[in-house]
Amino acid sequence: MNSNVEIVDVDEKGNIALPYKICEKIGIHPHDKLIIGVEDKTLVISKQKRSVFDLQHKEVVAGTLKQALIFEQKMDQAGKNDMPV
């Protein structure tokens, strides 16, 4: 098997855990934000540099920035909802 490929399970909520070796290779750390998309039938995950506002327009496929902004807002709101008062 290719050293860049690992098999992971999807839990009942549709969540996956990224393997440590892959996180280490890409430089993903706890609390980093990821951009997730689909090309054909392939899931594509990339580490967000800083904020979706820092993405250069030429790197953004039409609609991706808007989707990333909505996703980031939902994640921030979900985090706020989980914060104890």
Buried (B, 14 or more C-beta within 10 A) or exposed (E): EEEEEEEEEEEEEEEEEEEEEBBEEBEBEEEEBEBEEEEEEEEEEEEBEEEBEEBEEEEBEEEBBEBBEEBBEEEEEEEEEEEEE
